[in-house]
Amino acid sequence: MKKFILAAFLCIGVNGFAQLIQFGPQVSYNITSPITKDFSSKSAGTGMGVAGFARVNLLMFYGQGELGYAKSKFSVSQTGIGETEYELSGTDATLLIGFKIVPLGKLGNVRIFAGYNWKNYSDIKANNSLNYIALEKNNSSFLGGVGVDLWKLTLDYRYLAGVTDLDPSSRSVKTAVSNISLGFKFL
């Protein structure tokens, strides 16, 4: 009888813990656009990312942390001087808080969230016909977005507004990123 009661408490505890903390992998697709007034033209590029996430649920609120690896591309050009194409990749860390605005019962919910993203570019490739242009290795962004949880899947759209000037010269280059991610919750 003691083993049965212990097993019942264990099952209830694991189920309650699964509702409180969720974690799993996610993949993302992003479109990175440079924000600058110092270049005559600019163009967006695409990239991919992989990450792991952990979410703590507290009633209708939640907090989520993510750590992964991401790639992004974009280019800027100056008339008469040349074009520089950037390909950046490295560590990607995100902290966000959110609110579940539309509960869908056991099926899932619709969420809104905001947070902070930090990127450390460990691999910077700049293709320029004239000379190498240096780029800051760290990029900070504020983000906001919406997401939906259906069963064990999470689907998010987020917009990241870069606050770090990536060009260490007198020019200014910041990033604006549209990101779509798909995740799977193990718990």
C-alpha positions as CSV (number, residue, x, y, z in Angstrom):
1,M,0.0,0.0,0.0
2,K,2.9,2.4,0.8
3,K,4.4,1.8,-2.7
4,F,1.1,2.5,-4.3
5,I,0.7,5.8,-2.4
6,L,4.3,6.8,-3.2
7,A,3.8,6.0,-6.9
8,A,0.6,8.1,-6.9
9,F,2.3,11.1,-5.3
10,L,5.2,10.7,-7.7
11,C,2.8,10.7,-10.7
12,I,1.0,13.8,-9.4
13,G,4.2,15.6,-8.6
14,V,5.7,14.9,-12.1
15,N,2.5,16.1,-13.8
16,G,2.5,19.3,-11.6
17,F,6.2,19.9,-12.4
18,A,5.5,19.4,-16.1
19,Q,3.0,22.2,-16.0
20,L,5.4,24.5,-14.1
21,I,8.6,23.9,-16.1
22,Q,8.8,23.1,-19.8
23,F,11.9,22.7,-22.0
24,G,12.9,21.5,-25.4
25,P,14.7,22.3,-28.7
26,Q,13.7,24.9,-31.2
27,V,14.7,25.9,-34.8
28,S,14.4,29.4,-36.2
29,Y,14.4,31.3,-39.5
30,N,15.4,35.0,-39.5
31,I,15.5,37.9,-41.8
32,T,18.1,40.5,-40.8
33,S,17.8,44.1,-42.1
34,P,20.5,46.7,-41.4
35,I,19.4,50.0,-40.0
36,T,21.7,52.8,-41.2
37,K,21.6,56.3,-42.7
38,D,25.3,56.3,-43.5
39,F,25.1,54.0,-46.6
40,S,23.4,54.7,-49.9
41,S,21.7,51.3,-50.0
42,K,21.2,48.2,-47.9
43,S,19.6,44.8,-48.3
44,A,18.3,42.1,-46.0
45,G,19.5,38.6,-45.7
46,T,18.3,35.3,-44.2
47,G,19.7,32.9,-41.7
48,M,18.9,29.9,-39.5
49,G,19.3,29.1,-35.8
50,V,19.0,26.2,-33.4
51,A,18.5,26.6,-29.6
52,G,17.2,25.0,-26.5
53,F,14.6,26.7,-24.3
54,A,13.3,26.4,-20.7
55,R,10.0,28.0,-19.7
56,V,8.6,28.5,-16.2
57,N,4.8,28.9,-16.1
58,L,3.1,30.8,-13.3
59,L,-0.7,30.9,-14.0
60,M,-1.2,33.2,-17.0
61,F,2.4,34.5,-16.9
62,Y,5.7,32.8,-17.9
63,G,9.4,33.4,-18.2
64,Q,11.6,31.8,-20.8
65,G,15.3,31.5,-21.4
66,E,16.9,30.3,-24.6
67,L,20.5,29.5,-25.6
68,G,21.6,28.6,-29.1
69,Y,23.6,29.2,-32.2
70,A,22.4,31.4,-35.1
71,K,23.5,32.7,-38.5
72,S,22.5,35.9,-40.2
73,K,23.3,37.8,-43.4
74,F,22.9,41.4,-44.7
75,S,24.7,43.8,-46.9
76,V,25.3,47.6,-47.1
77,S,26.8,49.6,-50.0
78,Q,28.1,53.1,-50.7
79,T,27.7,54.5,-54.2
80,G,31.1,54.7,-55.9
81,I,32.9,52.8,-53.1
82,G,31.5,49.3,-53.0
83,E,29.3,46.8,-51.3
84,T,30.0,44.9,-48.1
85,E,28.2,41.6,-47.5
86,Y,28.2,40.4,-43.9
87,E,27.7,36.8,-42.8
88,L,27.5,36.6,-39.0
89,S,27.2,33.5,-36.7
90,G,27.6,32.7,-33.1
91,T,26.0,32.4,-29.7
92,D,22.4,33.6,-29.3
93,A,20.9,34.1,-25.8
94,T,17.4,35.3,-25.0
95,L,15.4,36.1,-21.9
96,L,11.7,36.9,-22.2
97,I,8.6,37.3,-20.1
98,G,5.1,36.8,-21.4
99,F,1.4,36.6,-20.8
100,K,-1.0,34.0,-22.0
101,I,-3.8,36.0,-23.5
102,V,-6.0,33.3,-25.0
103,P,-6.1,30.0,-23.1
104,L,-7.1,27.1,-25.3
105,G,-7.5,24.5,-22.5
106,K,-5.4,21.4,-22.8
107,L,-4.8,22.2,-26.5
108,G,-2.5,25.2,-25.6
109,N,-2.7,29.0,-25.6
110,V,-1.9,32.2,-27.5
111,R,0.8,34.3,-25.9
112,I,2.4,37.8,-26.1
113,F,5.9,38.5,-24.9
114,A,8.8,40.9,-24.6
115,G,12.5,40.6,-23.7
116,Y,16.2,41.0,-24.3
117,N,18.5,39.2,-26.8
118,W,22.3,39.1,-26.8
119,K,24.4,37.8,-29.7
120,N,28.1,37.1,-29.6
121,Y,29.4,36.7,-33.2
122,S,32.2,34.2,-33.0
123,D,32.5,34.1,-36.8
124,I,32.3,37.3,-38.8
125,K,32.8,37.2,-42.6
126,A,32.8,40.5,-44.4
127,N,33.1,40.4,-48.2
128,N,34.2,43.8,-49.6
129,S,36.0,44.5,-52.8
130,L,38.1,47.3,-51.3
131,N,39.1,46.4,-47.7
132,Y,38.0,44.6,-44.5
133,I,35.5,46.5,-42.4
134,A,35.5,45.7,-38.7
135,L,32.3,44.7,-36.9
136,E,31.5,44.6,-33.2
137,K,31.3,41.0,-31.9
138,N,28.4,41.7,-29.4
139,N,24.9,42.8,-30.4
140,S,22.1,43.6,-27.9
141,S,18.5,43.8,-29.0
142,F,15.1,44.3,-27.4
143,L,12.3,42.1,-28.7
144,G,8.6,41.7,-28.7
145,G,6.3,39.1,-30.3
146,V,3.4,36.7,-30.3
147,G,3.3,32.9,-30.0
148,V,1.0,30.0,-29.9
149,D,1.3,26.7,-28.1
150,L,-0.5,23.8,-29.7
151,W,-0.1,20.4,-27.9
152,K,3.7,20.1,-27.5
153,L,4.6,22.6,-30.3
154,T,5.5,26.2,-29.9
155,L,5.3,28.7,-32.8
156,D,6.6,32.2,-32.2
157,Y,7.1,35.4,-34.3
158,R,9.4,38.0,-32.8
159,Y,10.9,41.3,-33.9
160,L,14.3,42.2,-32.5
161,A,15.3,45.8,-32.6
162,G,19.1,46.1,-32.3
163,V,20.5,48.7,-29.9
164,T,24.2,48.1,-30.5
165,D,26.0,50.0,-33.2
166,L,27.9,47.3,-35.0
167,D,30.2,49.6,-37.0
168,P,33.1,50.8,-34.7
169,S,33.9,53.7,-37.1
170,S,32.0,56.9,-37.2
171,R,29.2,55.3,-39.3
172,S,26.2,53.6,-37.7
173,V,24.8,50.1,-38.4
174,K,22.2,48.4,-36.3
175,T,20.1,45.4,-37.0
176,A,16.4,44.7,-37.2
177,V,15.5,41.0,-37.2
178,S,12.2,39.3,-38.0
179,N,12.3,35.8,-36.5
180,I,10.0,32.8,-36.7
181,S,10.8,29.8,-34.5
182,L,9.3,26.4,-34.0
183,G,9.9,24.5,-30.8
184,F,8.9,21.1,-29.2
185,K,8.2,20.9,-25.5
186,F,9.5,17.6,-23.9
187,L,7.5,18.3,-20.7
